[in-house]
Amino acid sequence: MLIRQKKDKTLQPVLRFLNSAWYWDKKANRLSNDIKRLRSQAEKTTTSYSLTPPSSSFENRRQAVMDAMIEKQREYEAARRECEKRLQEIRFFIGLLDSYVERTVCEYRYLSYYGWLEIGIELNYSLSALDKINDRALKNLLKINNEIIEKSGKGFF
């Protein structure tokens, strides 16, 4: 890792919250793929046209499979919505930063998952400058979260 490890323990909750965006994004994508797979399976279980009527036991089994798939799809969609909600919270939280540069660095790092070197090349900053910008952004986000806790009693993390 090119950027030094953060020594300040007070910034760890902010880092954990921001780094959780990757987890929620990957989980939302996985659930979306699972929903597509379930829909594909549902299409395959529909009866094809035949002159002979299907047996009632076949219909019961097919209906049970369809009901299970529909229930699983509902669960996946609810979980995916929760993931999207969490990602939206992180986007909003980063958007509270006053500094355009801090906000941009945080968006690249924690929402677009760029490496420090990629961010440095994209924004034309040295790694040491990025380290200072990121450190300042994390401290500002911690301060913002503490102010929100003071006013409403509940923060982002």
Secondary structure by P-SEA (a helix, b strand, c coil): ccccccccccaaaaaaaaaaaaaaaaaaaaaaaaaaaaaaaaaaaccccccccccaaaaaaaaaaaaaaaaaaaaaaaaaaaaaaaaaaaaaaaaccccaaaaaaaaacccccccaaaaaaaacccaaaaaaaaaaaaaaaaaaaaaaaaacccccc
